Structure formats: C-alpha cells, structure tokens
Amino acid sequence: MKNKFKHIIFSLFLVAITISCNKSLTPKEKEAYLVKGKEISKESFKTLSGKLKEQLQKGGVVHAIPFCNSEALPITKELSKKFNVSIKRTSNKIRNIKNNSTARELEVVEKFITLKENNKELAPIVEVGKNDKIHFYAPIIMKNNCLVCHGTVGQEISVKNDSIIKLLYPNDKATNYKEGDVRGIWSITFDK
C-alpha cells in the first residue's frame, strides 16, 4: 500500500513536471502568433496614429494631447476586444501611469534599446509567459512627427505644449527622444 501511494505521488510529480516544462511553442505555433501579433500591432498603430492625425489637423498639438489622454486607452481596449487579446503600449519611460510596465516588459524594452544601440536587427518576440499565456512584444520606434510630444522641450516640444503635457501627465518621463529611438513596445497577450 505504501509503495502504491509512493508510485502515485511520483507519477503525479512527473506529470506536473511535464506540464510545467511544456511551456514552449512549436515553430509553427510561434510563427502563427508572430504573424497575428504583427497584424494586431500594425492595425493598432494605424488606428491610433490615424485618430491622432485627425486631432492634429483639427487643432494641432494643443488639441491632440488631451485627445491622447482621454482616448488612447479606450481605443486600445476596443482593439483588444476586437482581436480577443490584451493590447498594451508601454515603455521604460512612460507618460501615462496606466501603461506601467511589468518586469518582463521592461526587460524586453531594454533588450530592444541595447540591440538598437549596437545596430542589431530588432525583431518581435513571441514567448510563453509564467502565466501560461502567449506574449508578443514588438518595438515602437520614434518617428520624426512624434517628437512634437516626445522630443526635447525647447526644441521639438514647445514650452506651451510641455505645460499641457505636464498638466495632464504630471509624472511624464516620455520625452528627450530622438528620431529612430526605441520609444517602447507593443505588448500583446493571447490566451493559449
């Protein structure tokens, strides 16, 4: 009886190890998530930047900053529902505290920054997280037209626009970027 009990416990232990070690994806699965993640991040960028351009045309940066403050997260949530995933934009230098990074997201941002500094290729990452969910990470690269809100005060960012940013985002750290810098990442979470 004792040996049978030990055998059952040992068998359960092996099953638990097998399940916990089976967190990797097959190459085919990884490629499928990579394609889907790129599709979602591309559409999310297109949607957000399109709405932002509309606001810039309506009233310039003074009009666009409040729009970002109130509408960027709801738009991202809407896209998350559409694709049945969790979509997030985050950075090591966040503007909106609601976009705070996890420890893993910070590691990924730093990895992309280091790769960029060393003139290495930046490729999206797909992995299974500790929560057994699939994570897709892709770099967000600073474009020239984004510098009016994310550049340097007194250069690309006017003092007036900086005061609006500081009013809406008192803990803002998302400035002093140059064109081509890694601004942050798209972090997309799928259920496996």
BADO-473171 format. One line per 5 residues: for each residue x, z, y of C-alpha. Coordinates in nm, 3 decimals. Each point is the difference from the previous one (the first is absolute). Layout:
X Z Y  ...
end
This chain:
0.000 0.000 0.000  0.282 0.094 0.237  0.184 -0.328 -0.075  -0.317 -0.201 0.049  -0.052 0.168 0.340
0.364 -0.071 0.098  -0.046 -0.362 -0.110  -0.312 -0.039 0.215  0.174 0.155 0.303  0.305 -0.222 -0.054
-0.224 -0.309 -0.032  -0.183 0.087 0.322  0.335 0.053 0.171  0.116 -0.348 -0.109  -0.324 -0.158 0.120
0.036 0.176 0.338  0.359 -0.123 0.035  -0.100 -0.353 -0.095  -0.282 -0.003 0.254  0.212 0.148 0.278
0.285 -0.242 -0.069  -0.236 -0.297 -0.006  -0.019 -0.019 0.378  0.175 -0.331 0.029  -0.163 -0.336 0.049
0.061 -0.312 -0.202  0.164 -0.283 0.197  -0.333 -0.186 -0.004  -0.190 0.303 0.136  0.267 0.059 0.266
-0.022 -0.363 0.112  -0.381 0.018 0.018  0.013 0.312 0.219  0.273 -0.159 0.212  -0.215 -0.308 0.063
-0.310 0.209 0.075  0.195 0.240 0.225  0.143 -0.291 0.200  -0.348 -0.150 0.033  -0.151 0.329 0.120
0.282 0.080 0.244  -0.008 -0.355 0.139  -0.376 0.010 0.058  0.024 0.352 0.144  0.271 -0.110 0.243
-0.195 -0.312 0.093  -0.318 0.201 0.062  0.166 0.277 0.202  0.221 -0.230 0.205  -0.291 -0.239 0.063
-0.219 0.282 0.135  0.291 0.128 0.208  0.062 -0.346 0.148  -0.368 -0.014 0.101  0.040 0.330 0.183
0.321 -0.113 0.169  -0.178 -0.313 0.123  -0.292 0.206 0.130  0.205 0.245 0.204  0.367 0.008 -0.092
0.190 0.294 -0.145  -0.215 0.244 0.201  -0.299 -0.122 -0.203  0.183 -0.033 -0.333  0.146 0.352 -0.026
-0.339 0.182 0.002  -0.133 -0.261 -0.244  0.285 0.074 -0.244  -0.059 0.372 0.043  -0.367 -0.017 -0.090
-0.032 -0.307 -0.224  0.318 -0.058 -0.206  -0.077 0.268 -0.260  -0.369 -0.100 -0.043  0.106 -0.364 -0.045
0.255 0.108 -0.262  -0.265 0.209 -0.177  -0.237 -0.297 0.002  0.269 -0.219 -0.157  0.074 0.273 -0.256
-0.365 -0.008 -0.107  0.000 -0.379 -0.013  0.299 -0.009 -0.236  -0.081 0.326 -0.184  0.342 0.148 0.085
0.148 0.243 0.249  0.179 -0.180 0.286  0.230 0.183 0.234  0.256 -0.090 0.266  0.265 0.264 0.040
0.351 0.050 0.128  0.284 0.243 0.049  -0.095 -0.017 0.371  -0.378 0.030 0.009  -0.226 -0.037 0.298
-0.326 0.128 -0.150  0.034 0.322 -0.198  -0.279 -0.123 -0.230  0.257 -0.252 -0.132  0.240 0.273 -0.111
0.234 -0.101 -0.282  0.033 0.152 -0.343  0.351 0.088 -0.119  0.006 -0.316 -0.211  -0.117 -0.219 0.287
0.280 0.139 0.217  0.252 -0.081 -0.274  -0.130 -0.357 -0.013  0.013 -0.040 0.379  0.360 0.127 0.004
0.088 -0.235 -0.286  -0.136 -0.301 0.191  0.183 0.109 0.317  0.328 0.031 -0.191  -0.048 -0.338 -0.167
-0.075 -0.160 0.339  0.307 0.162 0.160  0.214 -0.141 -0.282  -0.155 -0.348 0.030  -0.156 0.027 -0.346
-0.327 -0.156 -0.108  -0.313 0.208 0.055  -0.238 -0.042 -0.291  -0.324 0.189 -0.064  0.009 0.280 -0.256
-0.257 0.061 -0.274  0.018 0.322 -0.201  -0.207 0.258 -0.183  -0.011 0.325 0.194  -0.007 0.358 -0.119
-0.378 -0.019 0.031  -0.009 -0.285 -0.258  -0.122 -0.240 0.267  0.165 -0.330 0.088  0.173 -0.007 0.338
0.095 -0.310 0.197  0.238 0.034 0.294  0.098 -0.281 0.236  0.203 0.016 0.321  -0.158 -0.049 0.342
0.246 -0.186 0.220  -0.011 0.038 0.378  -0.107 -0.318 0.174  0.085 -0.076 0.363  -0.362 0.022 0.122
-0.028 0.353 -0.148  0.274 0.131 0.227  -0.242 0.044 0.294  -0.120 0.312 -0.185  0.293 0.074 -0.232
0.307 -0.101 0.202  0.188 0.202 0.259  -0.167 0.161 0.302  0.112 -0.169 0.318  0.093 -0.315 -0.190
-0.277 -0.139 -0.222  -0.239 0.294 0.055  -0.111 0.056 0.358  -0.017 0.356 0.132  -0.378 -0.045 0.043
-0.047 -0.108 -0.362  0.228 0.280 -0.120  -0.219 0.254 0.178  -0.309 -0.139 -0.179  0.183 0.014 -0.335
0.110 0.360 0.065  -0.354 0.097 0.104  -0.153 -0.136 -0.321  0.296 0.082 -0.228  0.170 0.315 0.134
0.238 0.015 -0.299  0.095 -0.368 0.008  0.334 -0.089 -0.155  -0.065 -0.374 -0.048  0.214 -0.139 0.282
0.353 -0.132 0.062  -0.032 -0.276 -0.257  0.167 -0.337 0.031  -0.132 -0.331 -0.130  0.075 -0.026 -0.373
0.018 0.378 -0.060  -0.185 0.155 -0.293  -0.298 0.157 0.176  -0.141 0.161 -0.314  -0.178 -0.100 -0.318
-0.327 -0.109 -0.147  -0.087 0.257 -0.265  -0.273 -0.119 -0.233  -0.122 0.211 -0.291  -0.187 -0.147 -0.296
-0.171 0.190 -0.281  0.163 -0.110 -0.327
end
